[in-house]
Amino acid sequence: MNTEVLSKEIDTIIANKESKENKLQAICDYLESEISYYDWVGFYFINGNKQELKLAQYTGEETEHTIIPFGKGICGQVAVSNKNFVVQDVTEQDNYISCGWKVKSEIVIPIFVDGENIGQIDIDSHTANTFTEKDEELLEYVCKQVATLF
C-alpha cells in the first residue's frame, strides 16, 4: 500500500468543487477500488442529536444497518469510545453486528471536528487478519481531511 499516493488522491478529491456528499462518495469509491481487501467502505455520521449513527455514502454491498445505536456493534462502540477499533476476526467479537457472511474483519476510525466525534469511516474486508498500522494511518489521514468539509 502506497499511502503517499493514496493520500495525494484523497487531497485531490477533497479539493475538488463537488458537493460534500459527492466527495464522500468519491473517497469510498476510490479506496474500495485501490485497496484490494477493502470490500465495503462507508461513512456513518451522528444522526442529529440522537444517540445513533446514520449511514451516509458507501461503496459495496447493500446493508440493512442504516441506523446504528451508540454502543452497538463496532461502529456504535467507536461512537462512544472515540478511539480507532480494528477487528482482525469478527467472530471473536461479542458486540458485532454482521453486515454479511463474507465479512471477516473490520476497521473503524472516528472523524473529529473541533474535538467532537461527528462520525466515522467503516471498512469491511472479506479477508481475516488483513488490517495493519498503515491502514490506520491512511484512514486517520482520510478522516482528518473529511473533517475539513464540516
C-alpha atoms as an extended CHARMM CRD file, in Angstrom:
* protein
*
       150  EXT
         1         1  MET       CA              0.0000000000        0.0000000000        0.0000000000  PROA      1               0.0000000000
         2         2  ASN       CA              1.4930000000        3.3010000000       -1.0970000000  PROA      2               0.0000000000
         3         3  THR       CA             -0.0240000000        5.6770000000        1.4590000000  PROA      3               0.0000000000
         4         4  GLU       CA              1.6500000000        8.7040000000       -0.1180000000  PROA      4               0.0000000000
         5         5  VAL       CA             -0.0730000000        8.1690000000       -3.4790000000  PROA      5               0.0000000000
         6         6  LEU       CA             -3.3850000000        7.3200000000       -1.8010000000  PROA      6               0.0000000000
         7         7  SER       CA             -3.2060000000       10.4040000000        0.4470000000  PROA      7               0.0000000000
         8         8  LYS       CA             -2.4950000000       12.6990000000       -2.5110000000  PROA      8               0.0000000000
         9         9  GLU       CA             -5.5810000000       11.4170000000       -4.3260000000  PROA      9               0.0000000000
        10        10  ILE       CA             -7.6650000000       11.9850000000       -1.1690000000  PROA      10              0.0000000000
        11        11  ASP       CA             -6.3510000000       15.5750000000       -1.1380000000  PROA      11              0.0000000000
        12        12  THR       CA             -7.4150000000       15.9590000000       -4.7760000000  PROA      12              0.0000000000
        13        13  ILE       CA            -10.9110000000       14.6610000000       -4.0270000000  PROA      13              0.0000000000
        14        14  ILE       CA            -11.2790000000       16.9820000000       -1.0200000000  PROA      14              0.0000000000
        15        15  ALA       CA            -10.0720000000       19.9870000000       -3.0460000000  PROA      15              0.0000000000
        16        16  ASN       CA            -12.4160000000       19.4950000000       -5.9940000000  PROA      16              0.0000000000
        17        17  LYS       CA            -15.5210000000       21.6510000000       -6.4940000000  PROA      17              0.0000000000
        18        18  GLU       CA            -18.0370000000       18.8470000000       -5.9080000000  PROA      18              0.0000000000
        19        19  SER       CA            -20.5690000000       18.7680000000       -3.0770000000  PROA      19              0.0000000000
        20        20  LYS       CA            -19.5940000000       17.2720000000        0.2830000000  PROA      20              0.0000000000
        21        21  GLU       CA            -21.7430000000       14.2160000000       -0.4980000000  PROA      21              0.0000000000
        22        22  ASN       CA            -20.0440000000       13.6890000000       -3.8690000000  PROA      22              0.0000000000
        23        23  LYS       CA            -16.6200000000       13.9880000000       -2.2470000000  PROA      23              0.0000000000
        24        24  LEU       CA            -17.5180000000       11.4090000000        0.3990000000  PROA      24              0.0000000000
        25        25  GLN       CA            -18.8000000000        9.0400000000       -2.2920000000  PROA      25              0.0000000000
        26        26  ALA       CA            -15.6450000000        9.5850000000       -4.3540000000  PROA      26              0.0000000000
        27        27  ILE       CA            -13.4980000000        8.7030000000       -1.3170000000  PROA      27              0.0000000000
        28        28  CYS       CA            -15.4780000000        5.4790000000       -0.7640000000  PROA      28              0.0000000000
        29        29  ASP       CA            -15.2240000000        4.5230000000       -4.4260000000  PROA      29              0.0000000000
        30        30  TYR       CA            -11.5160000000        5.3480000000       -4.6120000000  PROA      30              0.0000000000
        31        31  LEU       CA            -10.4750000000        3.4220000000       -1.5030000000  PROA      31              0.0000000000
        32        32  GLU       CA            -12.5560000000        0.3850000000       -2.4350000000  PROA      32              0.0000000000
        33        33  SER       CA            -11.1050000000        0.3100000000       -5.9560000000  PROA      33              0.0000000000
        34        34  GLU       CA             -7.4700000000        0.9060000000       -4.9680000000  PROA      34              0.0000000000
        35        35  ILE       CA             -7.1070000000       -1.3730000000       -1.9310000000  PROA      35              0.0000000000
        36        36  SER       CA             -7.8920000000       -4.9710000000       -2.8270000000  PROA      36              0.0000000000
        37        37  TYR       CA             -9.0350000000       -6.0490000000        0.6320000000  PROA      37              0.0000000000
        38        38  TYR       CA            -11.3910000000       -3.0590000000        1.1950000000  PROA      38              0.0000000000
        39        39  ASP       CA            -14.6470000000       -4.7710000000        0.2450000000  PROA      39              0.0000000000
        40        40  TRP       CA            -17.0660000000       -2.2560000000        1.8130000000  PROA      40              0.0000000000
        41        41  VAL       CA            -16.2180000000        1.3780000000        2.5370000000  PROA      41              0.0000000000
        42        42  GLY       CA            -18.6870000000        3.7510000000        4.1280000000  PROA      42              0.0000000000
        43        43  PHE       CA            -19.2630000000        6.7760000000        6.3140000000  PROA      43              0.0000000000
        44        44  TYR       CA            -21.5800000000        6.9540000000        9.3090000000  PROA      44              0.0000000000
        45        45  PHE       CA            -22.4020000000       10.2660000000       10.9780000000  PROA      45              0.0000000000
        46        46  ILE       CA            -24.1370000000       11.2370000000       14.2110000000  PROA      46              0.0000000000
        47        47  ASN       CA            -27.8630000000       11.4610000000       13.4700000000  PROA      47              0.0000000000
        48        48  GLY       CA            -28.7830000000       14.9540000000       14.6930000000  PROA      48              0.0000000000
        49        49  ASN       CA            -28.9660000000       14.9700000000       18.4840000000  PROA      49              0.0000000000
        50        50  LYS       CA            -29.9180000000       11.2850000000       18.6950000000  PROA      50              0.0000000000
        51        51  GLN       CA            -27.6290000000        8.7090000000       20.2750000000  PROA      51              0.0000000000
        52        52  GLU       CA            -27.2130000000        6.9040000000       16.9710000000  PROA      52              0.0000000000
        53        53  LEU       CA            -25.2410000000        6.8440000000       13.7360000000  PROA      53              0.0000000000
        54        54  LYS       CA            -26.7960000000        7.1830000000       10.3060000000  PROA      54              0.0000000000
        55        55  LEU       CA            -25.2820000000        5.6720000000        7.1730000000  PROA      55              0.0000000000
        56        56  ALA       CA            -24.1860000000        8.2410000000        4.6130000000  PROA      56              0.0000000000
        57        57  GLN       CA            -22.1880000000        7.4670000000        1.4730000000  PROA      57              0.0000000000
        58        58  TYR       CA            -20.7800000000        3.9790000000        0.9180000000  PROA      58              0.0000000000
        59        59  THR       CA            -19.4700000000        1.5690000000       -1.6950000000  PROA      59              0.0000000000
        60        60  GLY       CA            -20.0950000000       -2.1560000000       -1.5410000000  PROA      60              0.0000000000
        61        61  GLU       CA            -22.9950000000       -4.4710000000       -0.9020000000  PROA      61              0.0000000000
        62        62  GLU       CA            -26.2500000000       -3.0260000000        0.4130000000  PROA      62              0.0000000000
        63        63  THR       CA            -26.5990000000       -3.0630000000        4.1940000000  PROA      63              0.0000000000
        64        64  GLU       CA            -29.6650000000       -3.0540000000        6.3960000000  PROA      64              0.0000000000
        65        65  HSD       CA            -27.6230000000       -1.2700000000        9.0730000000  PROA      65              0.0000000000
        66        66  THR       CA            -28.5100000000        2.2860000000        8.0990000000  PROA      66              0.0000000000
        67        67  ILE       CA            -29.0490000000        3.3230000000       11.7390000000  PROA      67              0.0000000000
        68        68  ILE       CA            -26.7160000000        2.0700000000       14.4850000000  PROA      68              0.0000000000
        69        69  PRO       CA            -27.3520000000        2.9080000000       18.1580000000  PROA      69              0.0000000000
        70        70  PHE       CA            -24.3770000000        4.1860000000       20.1620000000  PROA      70              0.0000000000
        71        71  GLY       CA            -22.6160000000        1.2600000000       21.8300000000  PROA      71              0.0000000000
        72        72  LYS       CA            -23.9560000000       -1.3650000000       19.3730000000  PROA      72              0.0000000000
        73        73  GLY       CA            -21.5180000000       -3.1310000000       17.0680000000  PROA      73              0.0000000000
        74        74  ILE       CA            -18.0590000000       -1.8770000000       16.1840000000  PROA      74              0.0000000000
        75        75  CYS       CA            -19.3310000000        1.4530000000       14.7940000000  PROA      75              0.0000000000
        76        76  GLY       CA            -21.5340000000        2.0870000000       17.8220000000  PROA      76              0.0000000000
        77        77  GLN       CA            -18.6310000000        1.3340000000       20.1620000000  PROA      77              0.0000000000
        78        78  VAL       CA            -16.3830000000        3.8270000000       18.3400000000  PROA      78              0.0000000000
        79        79  ALA       CA            -19.1180000000        6.4730000000       18.7110000000  PROA      79              0.0000000000
        80        80  VAL       CA            -18.7880000000        6.0050000000       22.4900000000  PROA      80              0.0000000000
        81        81  SER       CA            -15.0380000000        5.3240000000       22.8910000000  PROA      81              0.0000000000
        82        82  ASN       CA            -13.7930000000        7.9360000000       20.3840000000  PROA      82              0.0000000000
        83        83  LYS       CA            -10.9780000000        5.5160000000       19.5370000000  PROA      83              0.0000000000
        84        84  ASN       CA             -9.9600000000        3.5170000000       16.4790000000  PROA      84              0.0000000000
        85        85  PHE       CA            -11.2630000000       -0.0480000000       16.5140000000  PROA      85              0.0000000000
        86        86  VAL       CA             -9.5510000000       -2.7510000000       14.4850000000  PROA      86              0.0000000000
        87        87  VAL       CA            -11.1750000000       -6.1820000000       14.4370000000  PROA      87              0.0000000000
        88        88  GLN       CA             -8.9940000000       -8.7650000000       12.7360000000  PROA      88              0.0000000000
        89        89  ASP       CA            -11.5650000000      -11.5630000000       13.1730000000  PROA      89              0.0000000000
        90        90  VAL       CA            -15.2090000000      -10.5470000000       13.5970000000  PROA      90              0.0000000000
        91        91  THR       CA            -16.1170000000      -13.9800000000       15.0030000000  PROA      91              0.0000000000
        92        92  GLU       CA            -14.1380000000      -13.0930000000       18.1360000000  PROA      92              0.0000000000
        93        93  GLN       CA            -16.2920000000      -10.0330000000       18.8990000000  PROA      93              0.0000000000
        94        94  ASP       CA            -19.3490000000      -10.4400000000       21.1230000000  PROA      94              0.0000000000
        95        95  ASN       CA            -20.7560000000       -7.0000000000       20.2740000000  PROA      95              0.0000000000
        96        96  TYR       CA            -20.5290000000       -7.3100000000       16.4890000000  PROA      96              0.0000000000
        97        97  ILE       CA            -23.3020000000       -6.5250000000       14.0080000000  PROA      97              0.0000000000
        98        98  SER       CA            -22.9160000000       -8.7550000000       10.9810000000  PROA      98              0.0000000000
        99        99  CYS       CA            -23.2590000000       -6.9420000000        7.6690000000  PROA      99              0.0000000000
       100       100  GLY       CA            -22.8870000000      -10.1510000000        5.7120000000  PROA      100             0.0000000000
       101       101  TRP       CA            -21.4340000000      -13.6210000000        5.9490000000  PROA      101             0.0000000000
       102       102  LYS       CA            -18.4490000000      -12.6520000000        3.8000000000  PROA      102             0.0000000000
       103       103  VAL       CA            -17.1180000000      -10.0540000000        6.2740000000  PROA      103             0.0000000000
       104       104  LYS       CA            -14.1120000000      -11.3820000000        8.1880000000  PROA      104             0.0000000000
       105       105  SER       CA            -12.5020000000       -8.1900000000        9.5390000000  PROA      105             0.0000000000
       106       106  GLU       CA            -13.4060000000       -4.5500000000       10.1000000000  PROA      106             0.0000000000
       107       107  ILE       CA            -11.7010000000       -1.2520000000       10.8870000000  PROA      107             0.0000000000
       108       108  VAL       CA            -13.4950000000        1.8640000000       12.1070000000  PROA      108             0.0000000000
       109       109  ILE       CA            -11.8140000000        5.2660000000       12.5470000000  PROA      109             0.0000000000
       110       110  PRO       CA            -13.6050000000        8.2620000000       14.1180000000  PROA      110             0.0000000000
       111       111  ILE       CA            -13.8660000000       11.6910000000       12.4870000000  PROA      111             0.0000000000
       112       112  PHE       CA            -13.3420000000       14.6610000000       14.7990000000  PROA      112             0.0000000000
       113       113  VAL       CA            -14.3670000000       18.2830000000       14.2230000000  PROA      113             0.0000000000
       114       114  ASP       CA            -13.2730000000       20.7210000000       16.9440000000  PROA      114             0.0000000000
       115       115  GLY       CA            -12.5710000000       17.7550000000       19.2450000000  PROA      115             0.0000000000
       116       116  GLU       CA            -16.0450000000       16.2790000000       18.7930000000  PROA      116             0.0000000000
       117       117  ASN       CA            -16.6460000000       12.8490000000       17.2430000000  PROA      117             0.0000000000
       118       118  ILE       CA            -19.0880000000       13.5650000000       14.3850000000  PROA      118             0.0000000000
       119       119  GLY       CA            -18.8790000000       10.2280000000       12.5970000000  PROA      119             0.0000000000
       120       120  GLN       CA            -16.5480000000        7.6130000000       11.2260000000  PROA      120             0.0000000000
       121       121  ILE       CA            -15.2370000000        5.7110000000        8.2840000000  PROA      121             0.0000000000
       122       122  ASP       CA            -16.0070000000        1.9970000000        8.3360000000  PROA      122             0.0000000000
       123       123  ILE       CA            -14.1680000000       -0.5920000000        6.2390000000  PROA      123             0.0000000000
       124       124  ASP       CA            -15.1760000000       -4.2540000000        5.9660000000  PROA      124             0.0000000000
       125       125  SER       CA            -12.9370000000       -6.8950000000        4.4670000000  PROA      125             0.0000000000
       126       126  HSD       CA            -13.6770000000      -10.4150000000        3.2880000000  PROA      126             0.0000000000
       127       127  THR       CA            -10.1530000000      -11.3240000000        4.4880000000  PROA      127             0.0000000000
       128       128  ALA       CA             -9.3570000000      -12.0210000000        8.1500000000  PROA      128             0.0000000000
       129       129  ASN       CA             -6.2920000000      -10.5070000000        9.8350000000  PROA      129             0.0000000000
       130       130  THR       CA             -5.7390000000       -8.0610000000        6.9970000000  PROA      130             0.0000000000
       131       131  PHE       CA             -5.5200000000       -4.5770000000        8.5550000000  PROA      131             0.0000000000
       132       132  THR       CA             -2.1580000000       -3.0840000000        9.5410000000  PROA      132             0.0000000000
       133       133  GLU       CA             -0.8520000000        0.1400000000       11.0670000000  PROA      133             0.0000000000
       134       134  LYS       CA             -0.6120000000        1.5100000000        7.5140000000  PROA      134             0.0000000000
       135       135  ASP       CA             -4.3880000000        1.1410000000        7.1670000000  PROA      135             0.0000000000
       136       136  GLU       CA             -4.9050000000        3.0020000000       10.4330000000  PROA      136             0.0000000000
       137       137  GLU       CA             -2.5150000000        5.7720000000        9.3770000000  PROA      137             0.0000000000
       138       138  LEU       CA             -4.1620000000        6.1570000000        5.9710000000  PROA      138             0.0000000000
       139       139  LEU       CA             -7.6880000000        6.1620000000        7.3680000000  PROA      139             0.0000000000
       140       140  GLU       CA             -6.7750000000        8.6260000000       10.1320000000  PROA      140             0.0000000000
       141       141  TYR       CA             -5.4780000000       10.9120000000        7.3810000000  PROA      141             0.0000000000
       142       142  VAL       CA             -8.6900000000       10.4260000000        5.3910000000  PROA      142             0.0000000000
       143       143  CYS       CA            -10.7480000000       11.3220000000        8.4760000000  PROA      143             0.0000000000
       144       144  LYS       CA             -8.6980000000       14.4760000000        9.1180000000  PROA      144             0.0000000000
       145       145  GLN       CA             -9.2840000000       15.5700000000        5.5350000000  PROA      145             0.0000000000
       146       146  VAL       CA            -13.0150000000       14.7160000000        5.6850000000  PROA      146             0.0000000000
       147       147  ALA       CA            -13.2830000000       16.8050000000        8.8770000000  PROA      147             0.0000000000
       148       148  THR       CA            -12.3660000000       19.8970000000        6.8340000000  PROA      148             0.0000000000
       149       149  LEU       CA            -15.6560000000       19.5120000000        4.9460000000  PROA      149             0.0000000000
       150       150  PHE       CA            -17.6840000000       20.2410000000        8.1030000000  PROA      150             0.0000000000
